[in-house]
């Protein structure tokens, strides 16, 4: 394992002072996979006070000292060095009741979540892998360290982390670990919602449809609104799949950006409360888009998602049944309401939605490239789409004698005329349009 110079210097300083020291965890895992680690964690036999003494000439970060972690500021960034430790029981499924410092690396590795993360490397002492993590990587196996039920009861976020590791590295959970993930998933109710949201945001850009289906019970525990979708027969000739399979396919089909992945994952949760069947047994979901948008708002609020992301996701879900046509005036109107980014994301979501029904005919999909062609034409024209684009301002209308609400109403009228191409976006023509509007409204200028 080739380590950066600033990491080697930290390890050497500890070893020269008589303390065993290793790079540990994710950096070792990534190196074993031939990947470049993004950061490095170190562990050592030195007690926190001894680590402080070894690095007395450096600026130190001591916020984690009571848990055994000292941050050392180096030219490569802050390096976290943690004393070998073991932990007591976790009464709240998150924090250990106590931490005890131990003298050897194997006891430290025994407390970690998965074997692939329970490996350590020292240039002087070699490779420490007491639980077979390197072999598990070679076999593409995800396996908890020791008893998986105990591991997940200690910190249930490890379940979601395990899903992410399995997806990112192409691993299959061994039977005992997979069963414990399902059985213990309900413990995630005890987690801080921010932790769940953060882990889901790290997972969603990585997933394919089959990943969501494979780990459906875990996702349903993290987001209970998804549970009723699983196995739900839509009773519709337009859908070949159960509802959650459809959602999984849509999520895997959109680009891996958070607004689109969250919108895809939650876009049909409103179908369950709006489901009805007609006299022939065919299913209908009238109003499921606004209902789903409201439910998505509640989900993301509960998870304490950022306001900007929530607004984007809720808007996409609320509009995902909007009919878009390859007609310039209609698309200009939508662009004026939604803006370029939202409309393009909406089009992407709708195309993935159509593609993931399992029943779409080629002609159902032809509309999407046609719409994009028209959007390209609009972009190239630099078309007037919003009030800010008008070649006239409220100040100009005020000079003409309008005031208060009249100004806003007249501007809206002028924008509509420009979008409809009945008026050119030129100031003289717009002033004439203002006079025409005032005449219709009985406003004296």
Residue pairs with C-beta under 8 A, 6 or more apart in sequence:
1 23
1 28
1 31
1 121
1 127
2 31
3 11
3 23
3 40
3 123
4 40
4 76
5 76
6 74
6 75
6 76
6 77
6 79
7 23
7 40
7 42
7 76
7 79
8 123
9 74
10 21
10 42
10 55
10 72
10 74
10 79
10 81
11 21
11 22
11 23
11 42
11 122
11 123
11 124
13 54
13 55
14 20
14 21
14 42
14 44
14 46
14 51
14 54
14 81
15 21
15 122
15 124
17 46
17 50
17 53
17 54
19 44
19 45
19 46
19 50
19 51
19 54
20 44
20 45
20 104
20 105
20 122
20 125
21 42
21 43
21 44
21 45
21 46
21 81
21 122
22 42
22 43
22 44
22 105
22 120
22 121
22 122
22 125
22 128
23 40
23 41
23 42
23 120
23 121
23 122
24 41
24 42
24 43
24 108
24 109
24 119
24 120
24 121
25 41
25 112
25 117
25 118
25 119
25 120
26 37
26 39
26 41
26 117
27 37
27 39
27 40
27 41
28 119
28 120
28 121
29 116
29 117
29 119
29 133
29 137
30 36
30 37
30 38
31 37
31 121
32 119
32 133
32 134
32 137
33 137
33 169
39 77
40 79
41 80
41 82
42 79
42 80
42 81
42 82
43 81
43 82
43 83
43 84
43 105
43 108
43 120
44 51
44 81
44 82
44 83
44 84
45 83
45 84
45 103
45 104
46 54
46 81
46 83
47 68
47 83
47 101
48 65
48 68
48 69
48 70
48 83
51 70
51 72
51 81
51 83
52 60
52 62
52 70
55 70
55 72
58 72
58 73
58 74
59 73
60 70
60 71
60 72
60 73
61 70
61 71
61 72
61 73
61 78
62 70
62 71
63 71
64 70
64 71
64 80
64 82
67 82
67 85
67 99
68 82
68 83
68 85
68 99
68 101
69 80
69 81
69 82
69 83
70 80
70 81
70 82
71 78
71 79
71 80
71 81
72 78
72 79
72 80
72 81
83 101
84 101
84 102
84 103
84 104
84 105
84 107
84 108
85 99
85 100
85 101
85 102
85 108
85 111
86 99
86 100
86 102
86 107
86 108
86 110
86 111
87 96
87 98
87 99
87 100
87 111
87 154
88 96
88 97
88 98
88 99
88 100
89 96
89 97
89 154
90 96
90 97
90 153
90 154
90 155
91 97
92 190
93 153
93 154
93 155
93 156
93 187
93 190
93 191
94 155
94 156
94 157
94 190
94 191
94 192
96 154
102 108
105 120
105 128
106 128
106 130
108 120
109 118
109 119
109 120
109 128
109 130
109 131
109 145
110 118
110 130
110 131
110 145
110 146
111 145
112 118
112 145
113 144
113 145
113 151
113 155
113 158
113 161
113 162
114 133
114 142
114 143
114 144
114 145
114 158
114 162
114 165
114 177
115 131
115 132
115 133
115 136
115 143
115 144
115 145
116 133
116 136
116 137
116 142
116 143
116 165
116 169
116 171
117 133
117 165
118 129
118 130
118 131
118 133
118 145
119 127
119 128
119 129
119 133
119 134
120 127
120 128
120 129
121 127
121 128
122 128
127 134
131 145
131 146
132 143
136 142
136 143
137 169
140 169
140 170
140 171
140 172
141 171
141 172
141 173
141 174
142 162
142 165
142 166
142 171
142 172
142 173
142 174
142 177
143 173
143 174
143 176
143 177
144 151
144 152
144 158
144 162
144 176
144 177
144 180
145 151
148 176
148 177
148 179
148 180
148 181
149 180
149 183
149 184
151 158
151 180
152 158
152 159
152 180
152 181
152 184
152 187
153 184
153 187
156 184
156 185
156 187
156 188
156 190
156 191
157 188
157 191
157 195
157 196
157 199
159 181
159 184
159 185
159 187
159 188
159 218
160 188
160 196
160 199
160 200
160 203
160 218
160 222
161 199
162 173
162 177
162 181
163 181
163 203
163 211
163 215
163 218
163 219
164 199
164 202
164 203
164 206
165 171
166 172
166 173
166 211
166 215
167 203
167 206
167 207
167 208
167 211
168 206
173 181
181 215
181 217
181 218
182 217
182 218
185 217
185 218
185 220
185 221
185 222
186 221
188 196
188 221
188 222
189 221
193 302
193 303
193 304
194 303
194 304
196 222
196 303
197 303
197 304
197 305
200 222
200 223
200 303
201 258
204 251
204 256
204 258
204 261
204 262
204 265
205 256
205 257
205 258
205 261
206 256
207 251
207 252
207 261
208 252
209 245
209 248
209 249
209 251
209 252
209 253
210 248
210 252
211 252
212 219
212 244
212 247
212 248
212 251
212 252
212 265
213 244
213 245
213 248
216 226
216 230
216 244
216 248
219 226
220 226
220 227
220 230
223 265
223 266
223 299
225 266
225 269
225 295
225 299
226 244
226 247
226 265
226 269
228 272
229 242
229 243
229 244
229 247
229 268
229 269
229 271
229 272
230 242
230 243
230 244
231 242
231 244
232 242
232 243
232 244
232 271
232 272
233 242
233 283
234 242
234 243
234 246
234 271
234 283
234 285
235 277
235 281
235 282
235 283
236 282
236 283
237 282
237 359
238 357
238 359
239 246
239 357
239 358
239 359
240 357
240 358
240 359
241 249
241 356
241 357
241 358
243 268
243 271
243 272
246 268
246 356
246 357
246 358
247 264
247 265
247 267
247 268
249 352
249 355
249 356
250 264
250 267
250 349
250 352
250 353
250 356
251 261
251 264
251 265
253 264
253 352
253 355
253 356
254 260
254 261
254 263
254 264
254 348
254 349
254 352
255 348
258 309
259 309
259 312
259 313
259 316
259 345
260 316
260 345
260 348
260 349
262 296
262 300
262 305
262 309
262 313
263 296
263 312
263 313
263 316
263 317
263 320
263 345
263 349
264 349
264 352
266 292
266 295
266 296
266 299
266 313
266 317
267 292
267 316
267 317
267 320
267 349
267 353
268 288
268 292
269 292
269 295
269 296
269 299
270 285
270 287
270 288
270 289
270 290
270 291
270 292
270 293
270 294
270 295
270 317
271 285
271 288
271 292
273 291
273 295
274 285
274 286
274 287
274 288
274 291
275 283
275 284
275 285
276 283
276 284
276 285
276 286
277 283
277 284
278 284
288 321
289 317
289 318
289 319
289 320
289 321
290 318
292 317
292 318
293 314
293 315
293 317
293 318
296 313
296 314
296 317
297 310
297 314
300 309
300 310
300 313
300 314
301 310
305 313
312 342
312 345
315 338
315 342
316 342
316 345
316 346
316 349
319 338
319 342
319 346
320 346
320 349
320 350
320 353
322 334
322 346
324 330
324 331
324 334
324 346
324 347
324 350
324 367
324 371
325 331
325 367
325 371
326 367
326 370
326 371
326 373
326 374
327 374
328 374
328 377
328 378
329 419
329 420
329 421
331 343
331 371
331 374
331 375
331 378
332 378
332 383
332 385
332 419
333 419
334 343
335 343
335 375
335 378
335 383
335 385
336 385
336 386
336 415
336 419
338 346
340 379
343 375
344 375
347 368
347 371
347 372
347 375
350 368
351 365
351 368
354 360
354 364
354 365
354 368
355 365
378 385
383 389
384 390
384 391
384 415
384 418
384 419
384 425
385 419
386 415
387 411
387 412
387 415
389 425
390 411
390 414
390 415
390 418
390 425
390 430
391 425
391 426
391 427
391 430
392 411
392 414
392 427
392 430
392 431
392 434
394 407
394 408
394 411
396 427
396 431
397 406
397 407
397 410
397 411
397 434
398 407
400 431
400 434
400 435
400 438
400 445
401 438
401 443
401 444
401 445
402 410
402 434
402 438
402 443
402 445
406 441
406 443
409 437
409 441
410 434
410 437
410 438
413 433
413 437
414 423
414 430
414 433
414 434
414 437
417 423
417 433
418 424
418 425
418 430
423 429
423 430
423 433
434 445
435 445
437 443
438 444
438 445
